[in-house]
């Protein structure tokens, strides 16, 4: 038993990466893509996980080599303007993502336990209740309780969703072909866009930056911990990839209409009830419990991790303008707790309000974040002066980061074109 606990501790932050990075949007994106393109697109989930592994490995190597977070490194290298721009993005991202996570928890709980009457009431009250519970867990239990609760949630999520995919009995040869023989089905011209959505949509965006704070909580502070972190990250992104592929398999066996991500989860559960006949009701509930594990763990992970980023920015700016030493970021500092309270309550305003213009701004920021992170890691990770010659990005890291930069830049442009409904140019 002791050995098992030690192994779980070894991959603890990796589990947090998987649990936080997979939410309602990931479930819906995987299932919708599978419904449209089938299992031929399974390779895209693996490639997307590899891209994000490379980014997190580069972030981790930077932190262990320099004993500073990536945000601190950006502050030193790119200056105050970079941090202020990041802070603006962080606030915008927090507002909309927090509202979306509360909404998703409310919608899934309405399907499981509709106790507040209408779907709108359930979305409102269950969403707020999940937010309050998350704040309570973070305030009272700190990192350790958070880690234990997240481990249980990811276990529920992983087992139930994978079990559902296996129960669908997909064609094994088709699955293996989809993994090892990359193709993009045409699907009436939608194949490329959905493949891009799948590549970028599994495994989180801003929460990639939070891994550095979790390994500090585990006491990993030097380069001797890098091999452990690499194993940890590989475990987390392997779990993320398997989960994403399971959702593609589930989607490939049912017909799903494109819609809001949280409502799509409930639609999938209803479809499963139809597909499995006599076993439909048990399978529906198994999937709903797994979906709840996904959205609840994602909400808790965001509530615990994103305040680290605000506290980090605050400490860097305070050290510069107040002429004092930069304080270590921790869950008991007032900037961390202030941001946690704000993100738990202010986004409640968006649960019943539509801000289309601000949503466009958020979409632009989301389209730019991942390529920006790739650029930062390519610059800082290859700077002998900043990170040391022996700690620079290895060839495999530069290759993956370069390909990820190219891919996510194209994906970002396509996303912006979709937001503004820009029609592609044609040559006559």
Secondary structure, DSSP 4 states (H G I P E B T S, - for coil): -HHHHHHHHHTHHHHHHHHHH--HHHHHHHHHHHHHHGGGGHHHHHHHHHHHHHHHHHHHHHHHHHSS-HHHHHHHHH-HHHHHHHHHHHHHHHHHHHHHHHHHHHHHHHHH---SSSHHHHHHHHHHHHHHHHHHHHHHHHHHHHHHHHHHHHHHHHHHHHHHHHHT---HHHHHHHHHS-----TTTTHHHHHHHHHHHSS-SGGGGGHHHHHHHTT--SGGGHHHHHHHHHHHHHHHHHHHHHHHHHHHTS------HHHHHHHHHHHHHHHTGGGHHHHHHHHHHHHHHHHHHHHHHHHHHHHHHHHHHHHHHHHHHTT-PPPPP-TTSHHHHHHHHHHHHGGGGGGS---HHHHHHHHHHHHHHHHHHHHHHHHHTT-HHHH-GGGSPPHHHHHHHHHHHHHHHHHHHHHHHHHTTPPPP---
